[in-house]
Structures are given as C-alpha cells and as structure tokens.
C-alpha cells in the first residue's frame, strides 16, 4: 500500500498534467475597477462585486466615521455563538431591515451562503422527505442535499417538464417535497423561471427554496433579486441571499416565515455551532443594504453592458450562455482556457479560468463577472482578443 503522501503527490501531478492545478494568488489593494493581482494592477473581471460597492471609498469612510464614534457597538469579534452571548443588537436591526425590504414575516442572518445551504435543508427535512435540486445548483446546495437524511434527486437543468415528472411520481409517497434552485446560475449566468417553479410547487404542495446569491443587488427595483423582478417574492417559501457578492460584505440571510425561523434557530447545526459574525460586519451590512436599494441606474447599466458583451462575443463566433451579468465564454480544453486567461492578463484584464470539476468536462471557460462601475470601453476588446482577431 502506498503512503498517503505518495497518493496525494500523484493526484497533484495528475492535476498539473491536465491543466487543473490551482494555487492561491496574492490579491492586495483595490482601486475602483482595478485589483493588484500577483503584483500587477489588472481590470478586475473575476470578483462578485457586481455593483462596485466594495470600491466606494466614500461609503466606507462614512461607515468608519460612524463606527468610530460608537466603538463599543462595533466590536471586531463576537466571541460566541448567537445562542450564547453573540446575538448583538445589530443582528436584530439587520434582520428587521431585511424582513421589511422583502415584505416578509422574518429574516435570519448566517455566517455564509455555504452555511445557509448546508444547514437549512438538513434541518427541515427527514428521511421521509424528498429534495429535488436543479442539476447545476451550486456545490453548497448539493452538499446540503447530501447531508440531509431526505432522498436527494437532481432534475435536468432548467427542465421543468422533467421536474414535474419527478413531482408527479413522488405524489403521496413523501411527508414533504422540497424544490431548490438558484435564480441566477453561477457558472452559466442563466436564469430560472421562478413563476413556473412557483406554479409547480403550489400544484404539488411542495416547498420552494430559491438561492439568490448572484441575483441580490443586480435584479429588481430594490435589488431584492430575481424573485422581485419576476414578481414571486411572496410565493417563494424561503429566499436565500448573500452579503458577500453584490453587497460587498460578509455573511448570508434567508427571508422566511417566523415559524420556520424559530425552527431553524433550534435545529440548524451550522447556525447553532458557529461563532456569530462580528458587530463591525453587521453594521457594514446594514449600511450597504440601505445603499443598494437606490442603485437602480447601476443595475440597469450592469445588465446593459452584459448584454452588449454577450452579443459581441456571439458576433465573432464565440460560445456564451446566460442572460445576466455573469458572462461565460466556453473554451473547451483546460489548457486553452488557461492560455486565454494569460493572454487577457497580458492585456491588463483579470478573468480567471473555470475548469472541471467546477464545470462539466470539456467546458472549461472564462467567466466574466461584470460590474456596474465598468464602462463598455473597458471591455470592448475582449471578443477580438479571445477570437484571435486584432482589437
């Protein structure tokens, strides 16, 4: 039997050979749309700062001035779980603000979207239940489904006829059926039909959970996400959002019924056994949540330049998907995706390659995460660079 270290080394060597070895780059100072990456300033097209809030120095300075005057209220640590001594009053303020924004009974804040997705389904479901998950849902949702005791099945991506066949087959066989989907899918940038999903969950008396991680701040008049844009906020049982992307903070949340919130507080392991977020983070989340509600012009501009880039990529024969600010360019081989990313860096742009197992085999891609503070001139040369034409 080989020692574990030799087994690990062989696996790493295999990743190197296939162009899938990953390493940590050093990222430091941010200046507007630019990021210092391994010692070079590059146009940042790989972050999830969709509204450009992370670069709004004036907003940060205002927050730090406010916090500096109330140091005791904005500590850098909570040092405890929320069920012990970590439930700072800013939690209540943030959760009330979220519930009011969505017009729902209650909200619940978590340390991360991963915590939310690996905690909610295992807490709510039992071995007598069924979870139906879109095939391209985020890894955190897949992990949550696998942790849960319920039967876990995946329906074909955005194939609601397939989902309905699974719902019909499950009728009368389970205590509860859960449907879970992303709204904006993180790798393809395409959109769920939330109205259709609401119709199905109501027809089959299922419970619908929608992860709006990549949609919060970017869709809807008030930035609630695709549920708001498609007019189904009240029909979705649990909406999950994150502060770590367009809202430029840390943590995640769910808006839900008060009864379900009380149940999760008592049963959700990643909530119960986790040190609470620092008050300084909670205060900043309150600040950015308020700020993004008035950023309708930024949301409109973001979707406009995203469509413009997608059209330009298609015009030069490149394959792209989606209808959002996430614009993937399908390259195919891992090695070529790495080469194309390097080529873009040589022209001052950071767009990192996404390779299997994150995406299916032979669909390695460059994933452009666009931002509202970009101008078209910043990205206009991308299609020509990737197609081999002279920009």
NORRA-V901136 format. One record per residue. RES is the residue in one small letter. SS is DSSP state (h for helix, s for strand, l for the rest). PHI is phi in whole degrees, -180 to 180 (999 if undefined). OMEGA is omega in degrees with one decimal (* if undefined). Layout:
res=RES ss=SS phi=PHI omega=OMEGA
res=RES ss=SS phi=PHI omega=OMEGA
This chain:
res=x ss=l phi=999 omega=-179.9
res=x ss=l phi=-73 omega=172.1
res=x ss=l phi=-61 omega=-178.1
res=x ss=h phi=-58 omega=-178.9
res=x ss=h phi=-62 omega=178.4
res=x ss=h phi=-71 omega=177.4
res=x ss=h phi=-63 omega=179.7
res=x ss=h phi=-62 omega=-178.7
res=x ss=h phi=-62 omega=179.0
res=x ss=h phi=-64 omega=179.1
res=x ss=h phi=-66 omega=178.0
res=x ss=h phi=-66 omega=176.8
res=x ss=h phi=-61 omega=177.9
res=x ss=h phi=-64 omega=177.0
res=x ss=h phi=-63 omega=177.7
res=x ss=h phi=-61 omega=-177.9
res=x ss=h phi=-62 omega=-176.5
res=x ss=l phi=-88 omega=-179.3
res=x ss=l phi=72 omega=-176.8
res=x ss=l phi=-118 omega=179.4
res=x ss=l phi=-73 omega=-178.5
res=x ss=l phi=-114 omega=175.8
res=x ss=l phi=-141 omega=-176.9
res=x ss=l phi=-89 omega=174.4
res=x ss=l phi=-90 omega=178.4
res=x ss=l phi=-93 omega=176.0
res=x ss=s phi=-116 omega=-175.4
res=x ss=s phi=-128 omega=-169.0
res=x ss=s phi=-69 omega=173.0
res=x ss=s phi=-109 omega=176.2
res=x ss=s phi=-140 omega=-176.1
res=x ss=l phi=61 omega=-178.4
res=x ss=l phi=-86 omega=-176.4
res=x ss=s phi=-100 omega=-178.9
res=x ss=s phi=-138 omega=173.8
res=x ss=s phi=-81 omega=-173.8
res=x ss=s phi=-126 omega=-176.8
res=x ss=l phi=51 omega=174.4
res=x ss=l phi=87 omega=179.0
res=x ss=s phi=-120 omega=174.7
res=x ss=s phi=-87 omega=-176.3
res=x ss=s phi=-130 omega=173.0
res=x ss=s phi=-67 omega=-170.6
res=x ss=s phi=-86 omega=178.7
res=x ss=l phi=-116 omega=-177.1
res=x ss=l phi=-127 omega=176.8
res=x ss=l phi=-96 omega=176.6
res=x ss=l phi=-105 omega=179.5
res=x ss=l phi=-82 omega=-167.7
res=x ss=l phi=-62 omega=-180.0
res=x ss=l phi=-94 omega=-176.8
res=x ss=l phi=73 omega=-177.6
res=x ss=h phi=-66 omega=-177.9
res=x ss=h phi=-65 omega=-179.9
res=x ss=h phi=-97 omega=-178.8
res=x ss=l phi=-85 omega=-174.6
res=x ss=h phi=-61 omega=-178.7
res=x ss=h phi=-63 omega=178.3
res=x ss=h phi=-63 omega=179.1
res=x ss=h phi=-65 omega=-179.4
res=x ss=h phi=-64 omega=176.8
res=x ss=h phi=-62 omega=179.6
res=x ss=h phi=-64 omega=-178.8
res=x ss=h phi=-64 omega=175.8
res=x ss=h phi=-64 omega=179.0
res=x ss=h phi=-64 omega=-178.6
res=x ss=h phi=-67 omega=-179.5
res=x ss=h phi=-62 omega=178.1
res=x ss=l phi=-82 omega=-179.0
res=x ss=l phi=-138 omega=-172.1
res=x ss=h phi=-55 omega=-177.7
res=x ss=h phi=-65 omega=-178.9
res=x ss=h phi=-90 omega=-174.2
res=x ss=l phi=-127 omega=-178.9
res=x ss=l phi=-64 omega=-178.3
res=x ss=l phi=-88 omega=176.8
res=x ss=l phi=-149 omega=173.6
res=x ss=l phi=-103 omega=174.9
res=x ss=l phi=62 omega=-177.7
res=x ss=l phi=-167 omega=172.0
res=x ss=s phi=-75 omega=-179.6
res=x ss=l phi=-66 omega=-178.7
res=x ss=l phi=-79 omega=175.3
res=x ss=l phi=-104 omega=-177.2
res=x ss=l phi=-120 omega=-174.2
res=x ss=l phi=-97 omega=-175.8
res=x ss=l phi=-87 omega=-178.1
res=x ss=l phi=-63 omega=178.9
res=x ss=h phi=-55 omega=178.2
res=x ss=h phi=-65 omega=172.7
res=x ss=h phi=-60 omega=-179.7
res=x ss=h phi=-60 omega=-179.1
res=x ss=h phi=-64 omega=-179.4
res=x ss=h phi=-67 omega=-178.7
res=x ss=h phi=-69 omega=174.8
res=x ss=h phi=-65 omega=179.3
res=x ss=h phi=-65 omega=178.4
res=x ss=h phi=-65 omega=-179.8
res=x ss=h phi=-61 omega=179.5
res=x ss=h phi=-67 omega=180.0
res=x ss=h phi=-59 omega=-177.0
res=x ss=h phi=-89 omega=-177.4
res=x ss=l phi=65 omega=-178.1
res=x ss=l phi=-118 omega=-176.5
res=x ss=l phi=-64 omega=-170.0
res=x ss=s phi=-155 omega=173.1
res=x ss=s phi=-142 omega=-177.8
res=x ss=s phi=-145 omega=-176.4
res=x ss=s phi=-100 omega=-180.0
res=x ss=s phi=-122 omega=-179.3
res=x ss=l phi=-74 omega=179.9
res=x ss=l phi=-164 omega=173.7
res=x ss=h phi=-65 omega=177.5
res=x ss=h phi=-64 omega=176.2
res=x ss=h phi=-60 omega=-179.1
res=x ss=h phi=-60 omega=-173.3
res=x ss=h phi=-76 omega=176.5
res=x ss=h phi=-93 omega=-178.6
res=x ss=h phi=-113 omega=-172.7
res=x ss=h phi=-69 omega=-178.7
res=x ss=h phi=-63 omega=177.4
res=x ss=h phi=-62 omega=179.5
res=x ss=h phi=-73 omega=-173.4
res=x ss=h phi=-85 omega=-171.2
res=x ss=l phi=-102 omega=177.0
res=x ss=l phi=-130 omega=179.1
res=x ss=l phi=-69 omega=178.5
res=x ss=l phi=-94 omega=-173.5
res=x ss=l phi=-115 omega=179.3
res=x ss=s phi=-132 omega=175.1
res=x ss=s phi=-113 omega=177.7
res=x ss=s phi=-115 omega=-171.6
res=x ss=s phi=-122 omega=173.7
res=x ss=s phi=-57 omega=-173.8
res=x ss=l phi=-62 omega=-177.9
res=x ss=l phi=-101 omega=175.1
res=x ss=l phi=-60 omega=-178.2
res=x ss=l phi=-60 omega=-179.0
res=x ss=h phi=-55 omega=-179.5
res=x ss=h phi=-65 omega=177.2
res=x ss=h phi=-71 omega=177.6
res=x ss=h phi=-60 omega=179.2
res=x ss=h phi=-62 omega=178.1
res=x ss=h phi=-61 omega=178.0
res=x ss=h phi=-65 omega=-179.8
res=x ss=h phi=-75 omega=177.9
res=x ss=h phi=-69 omega=-176.5
res=x ss=l phi=-64 omega=177.5
res=x ss=l phi=-77 omega=-176.3
res=x ss=l phi=-69 omega=168.9
res=x ss=s phi=-65 omega=-174.2
res=x ss=s phi=-121 omega=179.2
res=x ss=s phi=-131 omega=179.3
res=x ss=s phi=-116 omega=175.5
res=x ss=s phi=-94 omega=-177.7
res=x ss=l phi=-58 omega=-171.8
res=x ss=l phi=-55 omega=178.3
res=x ss=l phi=58 omega=-179.5
res=x ss=l phi=-97 omega=-173.5
res=x ss=h phi=-79 omega=170.5
res=x ss=h phi=-68 omega=176.0
res=x ss=h phi=-65 omega=177.8
res=x ss=h phi=-59 omega=-178.4
res=x ss=h phi=-64 omega=178.0
res=x ss=h phi=-64 omega=177.3
res=x ss=h phi=-69 omega=177.9
res=x ss=h phi=-64 omega=180.0
res=x ss=h phi=-64 omega=-179.9
res=x ss=h phi=-67 omega=-177.1
res=x ss=h phi=-87 omega=-173.8
res=x ss=l phi=-56 omega=177.3
res=x ss=l phi=80 omega=-175.9
res=x ss=l phi=-101 omega=-174.4
res=x ss=l phi=-132 omega=174.6
res=x ss=l phi=-62 omega=-178.4
res=x ss=l phi=-150 omega=173.1
res=x ss=s phi=-111 omega=177.4
res=x ss=s phi=-111 omega=170.7
res=x ss=s phi=-109 omega=179.2
res=x ss=s phi=-133 omega=-177.7
res=x ss=s phi=-150 omega=162.7
res=x ss=s phi=-78 omega=174.1
res=x ss=l phi=-94 omega=169.3
res=x ss=s phi=-107 omega=-175.3
res=x ss=l phi=-81 omega=-164.4
res=x ss=l phi=-69 omega=-176.8
res=x ss=l phi=-100 omega=-178.4
res=x ss=l phi=-101 omega=179.2
res=x ss=l phi=70 omega=179.3
res=x ss=l phi=-92 omega=-168.7
res=x ss=s phi=-116 omega=172.8
res=x ss=l phi=-77 omega=172.6
res=x ss=l phi=-90 omega=-173.0
res=x ss=h phi=-72 omega=176.7
res=x ss=h phi=-65 omega=178.8
res=x ss=h phi=-64 omega=179.5
res=x ss=h phi=-64 omega=177.3
res=x ss=h phi=-64 omega=177.4
res=x ss=h phi=-60 omega=-178.5
res=x ss=h phi=-67 omega=-178.2
res=x ss=h phi=-66 omega=178.3
res=x ss=h phi=-74 omega=179.7
res=x ss=h phi=-64 omega=-174.9
res=x ss=l phi=-106 omega=176.9
res=x ss=l phi=54 omega=176.6
res=x ss=l phi=-92 omega=175.1
res=x ss=s phi=-111 omega=-175.0
res=x ss=s phi=-108 omega=176.6
res=x ss=s phi=-118 omega=-178.1
res=x ss=s phi=-120 omega=176.9
res=x ss=s phi=-93 omega=-177.0
res=x ss=l phi=-101 omega=-173.2
res=x ss=l phi=-51 omega=-176.6
res=x ss=l phi=-96 omega=-177.3
res=x ss=l phi=-114 omega=179.3
res=x ss=l phi=-58 omega=179.5
res=x ss=l phi=88 omega=-173.1
res=x ss=l phi=-108 omega=178.1
res=x ss=l phi=-128 omega=178.1
res=x ss=l phi=92 omega=-179.5
res=x ss=l phi=-59 omega=-179.1
res=x ss=l phi=-104 omega=177.5
res=x ss=l phi=75 omega=179.4
res=x ss=l phi=-70 omega=-179.9
res=x ss=l phi=125 omega=-175.4
res=x ss=h phi=-68 omega=175.7
res=x ss=h phi=-58 omega=177.3
res=x ss=h phi=-67 omega=-177.4
res=x ss=h phi=-62 omega=-179.7
res=x ss=l phi=-95 omega=173.3
res=x ss=l phi=71 omega=-176.5
res=x ss=l phi=-125 omega=-175.1
res=x ss=l phi=-52 omega=-177.0
res=x ss=l phi=-75 omega=-174.7
res=x ss=l phi=-91 omega=-178.5
res=x ss=l phi=-87 omega=-174.9
res=x ss=l phi=-69 omega=179.1
res=x ss=s phi=-135 omega=174.1
res=x ss=s phi=-109 omega=179.1
res=x ss=s phi=-106 omega=176.4
res=x ss=s phi=-129 omega=179.7
res=x ss=s phi=-131 omega=171.9
res=x ss=l phi=-93 omega=-169.4
res=x ss=l phi=-86 omega=-178.8
res=x ss=l phi=-118 omega=-175.9
res=x ss=l phi=-61 omega=-176.9
res=x ss=l phi=-89 omega=166.8
res=x ss=l phi=56 omega=176.9
res=x ss=l phi=-134 omega=-179.1
res=x ss=l phi=-137 omega=177.0
res=x ss=l phi=112 omega=-179.8
res=x ss=s phi=-148 omega=-179.4
res=x ss=s phi=-155 omega=170.1
res=x ss=s phi=-132 omega=170.2
res=x ss=s phi=-107 omega=-166.1
res=x ss=s phi=-167 omega=176.5
res=x ss=l phi=-74 omega=-178.7
res=x ss=h phi=-61 omega=-180.0
res=x ss=h phi=-61 omega=-179.8
res=x ss=h phi=-68 omega=177.4
res=x ss=h phi=-59 omega=179.6
res=x ss=h phi=-60 omega=-179.2
res=x ss=h phi=-67 omega=-179.9
res=x ss=h phi=-65 omega=177.6
res=x ss=h phi=-58 omega=-177.0
res=x ss=h phi=-94 omega=-172.0
res=x ss=h phi=-132 omega=-171.4
res=x ss=l phi=-86 omega=-171.6
res=x ss=h phi=-62 omega=178.5
res=x ss=h phi=-64 omega=174.3
res=x ss=h phi=-82 omega=-174.2
res=x ss=h phi=-67 omega=-169.9
res=x ss=l phi=-105 omega=-179.0
res=x ss=l phi=-129 omega=173.8
res=x ss=s phi=-63 omega=-176.4
res=x ss=l phi=-66 omega=176.2
res=x ss=l phi=-65 omega=177.0
res=x ss=l phi=-66 omega=176.7
res=x ss=h phi=-55 omega=178.9
res=x ss=h phi=-60 omega=177.9
res=x ss=h phi=-72 omega=179.7
res=x ss=h phi=-61 omega=179.2
res=x ss=h phi=-63 omega=178.1
res=x ss=h phi=-66 omega=177.7
res=x ss=h phi=-62 omega=176.0
res=x ss=h phi=-61 omega=-177.9
res=x ss=h phi=-64 omega=-176.6
res=x ss=h phi=-73 omega=176.9
res=x ss=h phi=-63 omega=176.2
res=x ss=h phi=-67 omega=-175.5
res=x ss=h phi=-64 omega=-174.0
res=x ss=h phi=-70 omega=-177.3
res=x ss=l phi=-65 omega=-178.4
res=x ss=l phi=-104 omega=-173.7
res=x ss=l phi=-99 omega=179.9
res=x ss=h phi=-63 omega=-179.6
res=x ss=h phi=-64 omega=178.2
res=x ss=h phi=-65 omega=178.1
res=x ss=h phi=-63 omega=-179.8
res=x ss=h phi=-63 omega=-179.8
res=x ss=h phi=-63 omega=-179.6
res=x ss=h phi=-60 omega=-179.4
res=x ss=h phi=-69 omega=178.9
res=x ss=h phi=-66 omega=-177.7
res=x ss=h phi=-70 omega=176.2
res=x ss=h phi=-66 omega=176.9
res=x ss=h phi=-64 omega=178.8
res=x ss=h phi=-63 omega=178.7
res=x ss=h phi=-67 omega=-178.8
res=x ss=h phi=-61 omega=178.6
res=x ss=h phi=-64 omega=-178.9
res=x ss=h phi=-67 omega=177.1
res=x ss=h phi=-65 omega=179.0
res=x ss=h phi=-63 omega=-177.1
res=x ss=h phi=-64 omega=178.8
res=x ss=l phi=-101 omega=172.4
res=x ss=l phi=87 omega=179.3
res=x ss=l phi=-90 omega=-178.5
res=x ss=s phi=-91 omega=178.2
res=x ss=s phi=-141 omega=-177.9
res=x ss=l phi=-124 omega=162.4
res=x ss=l phi=92 omega=-179.4
res=x ss=l phi=-145 omega=-174.2
res=x ss=l phi=-142 omega=179.7
res=x ss=l phi=-77 omega=172.3
res=x ss=s phi=-95 omega=-174.1
res=x ss=s phi=-121 omega=178.3
res=x ss=s phi=-86 omega=171.0
res=x ss=s phi=-118 omega=-174.5
res=x ss=s phi=-79 omega=-178.6
res=x ss=s phi=-99 omega=178.9
res=x ss=s phi=112 omega=-176.1
res=x ss=l phi=-80 omega=179.6
res=x ss=h phi=-63 omega=-176.5
res=x ss=h phi=-62 omega=-179.0
res=x ss=h phi=-67 omega=177.4
res=x ss=h phi=-62 omega=177.5
res=x ss=h phi=-64 omega=178.9
res=x ss=h phi=-62 omega=-179.2
res=x ss=h phi=-65 omega=177.7
res=x ss=h phi=-64 omega=177.9
res=x ss=h phi=-64 omega=178.4
res=x ss=h phi=-61 omega=178.2
res=x ss=h phi=-65 omega=177.7
res=x ss=h phi=-62 omega=177.1
res=x ss=h phi=-62 omega=177.4
res=x ss=l phi=-103 omega=171.4
res=x ss=l phi=86 omega=-177.6
res=x ss=s phi=-125 omega=-179.6
res=x ss=s phi=-105 omega=173.5
res=x ss=l phi=-137 omega=-170.8
res=x ss=l phi=-80 omega=178.8
res=x ss=s phi=-74 omega=174.2
res=x ss=s phi=-114 omega=-172.8
res=x ss=l phi=-126 omega=174.3
res=x ss=l phi=-57 omega=8.2
res=x ss=l phi=-87 omega=178.7
res=x ss=l phi=-62 omega=176.7
res=x ss=l phi=-125 omega=-177.9
res=x ss=l phi=-63 omega=178.0
res=x ss=l phi=-54 omega=176.5
res=x ss=l phi=66 omega=174.7
res=x ss=l phi=-127 omega=175.2
res=x ss=s phi=-53 omega=-170.5
res=x ss=s phi=-151 omega=163.3
res=x ss=s phi=-99 omega=-176.1
res=x ss=s phi=-114 omega=179.8
res=x ss=s phi=-90 omega=175.4
res=x ss=s phi=-99 omega=-173.5
res=x ss=l phi=-81 omega=-173.2
res=x ss=l phi=-133 omega=-178.1
res=x ss=l phi=-71 omega=179.5
res=x ss=l phi=-93 omega=173.3
res=x ss=l phi=-85 omega=170.1
res=x ss=l phi=-106 omega=179.4
res=x ss=h phi=-59 omega=-179.5
res=x ss=h phi=-60 omega=179.8
res=x ss=h phi=-66 omega=-170.6
res=x ss=h phi=-121 omega=-172.1
res=x ss=l phi=-61 omega=-175.8
res=x ss=l phi=-82 omega=-175.0
res=x ss=h phi=-58 omega=-178.4
res=x ss=h phi=-58 omega=-179.0
res=x ss=h phi=-69 omega=178.8
res=x ss=h phi=-61 omega=-176.5
res=x ss=h phi=-74 omega=-179.2
res=x ss=h phi=-87 omega=179.6
res=x ss=l phi=89 omega=177.3
res=x ss=l phi=-80 omega=174.7
res=x ss=l phi=-78 omega=179.3
res=x ss=l phi=-71 omega=*
